[in-house]
């Protein structure tokens, strides 16, 4: 067997192992444009208490890049809450069965819309398996080298995804700032040009009035 074939077999095994990991993740990634004085809520169903829920959001455009947020449990309790935040990344345990509400509020803004990029992920991590040793005590099963490698790869992919989200947010905010600056410079230059033209017309009118003579008899 050649070296290329061996590498291809190893990579294929790693990819298949990633898809066969026991943890299941259901994620919802959305981009929403929330208007001024608007409140928007998004819901996700938790069918089993004890699951881990990941919640990430970032304001990409609009105003000062801030938003109010709140996460509500099915019984109405507030799990997470914050005001005028630019972004957030949280993980909490869903201890109740039912729908969890993820709400954004733009009440503090009177005219500026906000573009929000957010993601809601529900993870169902598998419990570690235990085996009994010779003394009858339960010991956690040791992971094989392949499983440890897959877990390390999965953790690295998660970190890379978070870094990409961070740089994407920075890029969008910088682009929005540049666009706003260009728009302000354009309108300022336009008003300045109109002011210069108006002042020139006024000066011509004043100078012309100095040399104008009134016709009439003596």
C-alpha positions in Angstrom: 0.0 0.0 0.0 1.4 3.4 -1.0 1.9 6.4 1.3 -0.8 8.3 -0.6 -3.3 5.5 -0.1 -2.5 5.3 3.6 -3.0 9.1 4.1 -6.3 9.0 2.2 -7.5 6.1 4.4 -6.6 7.9 7.6 -8.3 11.2 6.5 -11.4 9.3 5.5 -11.5 7.5 8.8 -11.2 10.8 10.7 -14.0 12.4 8.7 -16.3 9.4 9.2 -15.4 9.4 12.9 -16.4 13.0 13.3 -19.8 12.2 11.8 -20.2 9.2 14.1 -19.4 11.0 17.4 -22.1 10.4 20.0 -22.9 14.1 20.6 -25.7 15.6 18.6 -25.9 19.3 17.8 -28.9 21.1 16.5 -28.0 24.7 15.5 -29.9 27.6 14.1 -27.9 30.4 12.5 -29.8 33.5 11.4 -29.3 37.1 10.3 -32.1 39.5 11.2 -32.7 43.2 10.7 -34.4 44.6 13.7 -36.1 48.0 13.2 -36.1 51.0 15.6 -38.3 50.5 18.7 -38.8 46.8 17.7 -38.6 43.7 19.8 -38.1 40.3 18.2 -38.1 36.9 19.8 -37.0 33.5 18.4 -37.9 30.2 20.0 -36.2 26.8 20.2 -37.7 23.6 21.6 -36.0 21.6 24.3 -37.3 18.1 24.4 -35.1 16.8 27.2 -34.0 18.6 30.4 -30.3 18.8 31.0 -29.2 19.7 27.5 -26.5 22.4 26.8 -27.7 25.4 24.9 -25.2 27.7 23.1 -26.2 31.3 22.3 -24.1 33.6 20.2 -25.0 37.0 18.8 -23.2 40.0 17.3 -24.5 43.4 16.0 -23.1 43.7 12.5 -24.5 47.1 11.4 -26.6 50.0 12.8 -26.2 52.8 15.3 -23.6 52.2 18.0 -23.6 48.4 17.3 -25.5 47.7 20.5 -28.7 45.8 21.4 -30.7 44.6 24.4 -31.2 40.9 24.8 -32.9 38.4 27.1 -33.3 34.6 27.2 -36.4 33.3 28.9 -37.1 29.8 30.1 -40.5 28.0 29.4 -41.7 29.0 32.9 -41.0 32.7 32.2 -37.8 33.0 34.2 -35.0 35.2 32.9 -31.8 33.1 32.3 -29.7 35.7 30.5 -30.2 39.4 30.2 -28.2 42.4 29.1 -28.5 45.9 27.8 -26.6 47.8 25.0 -24.3 44.9 24.3 -22.4 44.6 21.0 -22.0 40.8 21.1 -22.3 37.8 23.4 -21.3 34.1 23.6 -23.0 32.0 26.3 -23.6 28.4 27.2 -26.2 27.4 29.7 -28.1 24.2 30.8 -31.7 23.9 29.8 -33.3 22.4 32.9 -36.9 22.7 31.7 -38.9 21.0 29.0 -40.5 23.4 26.4 -39.7 26.4 24.3 -36.9 28.8 25.2 -37.3 32.4 24.0 -34.3 34.4 22.7 -35.4 38.1 22.5 -33.7 41.2 21.1 -35.0 44.7 21.8 -34.1 47.9 19.9 -36.2 50.2 22.1 -33.3 52.5 22.8 -33.0 53.5 19.1 -35.5 56.0 17.6 -34.4 55.7 14.0 -31.5 53.3 13.5 -32.1 49.7 12.4 -29.7 47.0 13.7 -28.5 44.0 11.7 -27.9 41.0 14.1 -26.1 37.8 13.3 -26.9 35.1 15.9 -26.8 31.4 16.4 -28.7 29.1 18.8 -27.3 25.5 19.2 -28.7 22.7 21.3 -26.2 20.1 22.2 -27.0 16.6 23.6 -23.7 15.4 24.9 -23.4 11.7 25.5 -22.8 10.5 29.1 -19.4 8.8 29.7 -19.7 5.0 29.8 -18.6 3.2 32.9 -17.3 -0.4 33.3 -16.7 -2.4 36.4 -13.2 -3.4 37.4 -12.1 -6.6 39.2 -13.1 -5.1 42.6 -16.6 -4.3 41.3 -16.0 -0.5 41.2 -17.2 1.5 38.2 -14.5 3.1 36.2 -15.0 5.4 33.2 -14.0 3.8 29.9 -10.8 5.0 28.4 -11.0 6.6 25.0 -9.0 5.2 22.1 -6.4 7.2 20.3 -8.9 7.7 17.4 -11.6 9.1 19.7 -9.2 11.4 21.5 -8.0 12.7 18.1 -11.6 13.3 17.0 -12.4 15.2 20.2 -9.3 17.4 19.7 -10.2 18.0 16.1 -13.8 18.9 17.1 -12.5 21.3 19.7 -10.1 22.9 17.2 -12.9 23.3 14.7 -15.1 25.0 17.3 -12.3 27.4 18.1 -11.7 28.2 14.5 -15.5 28.8 14.0 -15.5 31.2 16.9 -12.5 33.1 15.5 -14.1 33.3 12.1 -17.2 34.8 13.7 -15.1 37.4 15.5 -13.2 38.5 12.4 -16.4 38.5 10.4 -18.0 40.9 13.0 -14.9 43.1 13.0 -15.0 43.3 9.2 -18.7 44.1 9.0 -18.4 46.8 11.7 -15.4 48.4 10.0 -17.1 48.3 6.6 -20.2 49.9 8.1 -18.0 52.6 9.8 -16.2 53.4 6.5 -19.5 53.5 4.6 -21.0 55.9 7.2 -17.9 58.1 7.1 -18.0 58.3 3.3 -21.7 59.3 3.3 -21.0 62.0 5.9 -18.1 63.4 3.9 -20.2 63.4 0.7 -23.1 65.3 2.3 -20.7 67.7 4.0 -18.9 68.4 0.8 -22.2 68.9 -1.0 -23.5 71.4 1.6 -20.2 73.2 1.5 -20.4 73.5 -2.3 -23.9 74.8 -2.1 -22.9 77.3 0.6 -20.0 78.6 -1.6 -22.3 78.9 -4.6 -24.9 80.8 -2.6 -22.3 83.1 -1.1 -20.9 83.8 -4.6 -24.4 84.6 -5.9 -25.0 86.9 -2.9 -21.7 88.8 -3.5 -22.5 89.2 -7.2 -25.9 90.6 -6.3 -24.5 93.0 -3.7 -21.7 94.3 -6.1 -24.2 94.7 -8.9 -26.5 96.7 -6.6 -23.6 99.2 -6.0 -23.3 100.0 -9.7 -26.9 100.1 -10.5 -28.4 103.6 -11.1 -32.0 104.7 -10.7 -33.6 106.4 -13.6 -35.7 109.4 -13.0 -36.1 113.1 -13.6 -34.4 115.8 -11.6 
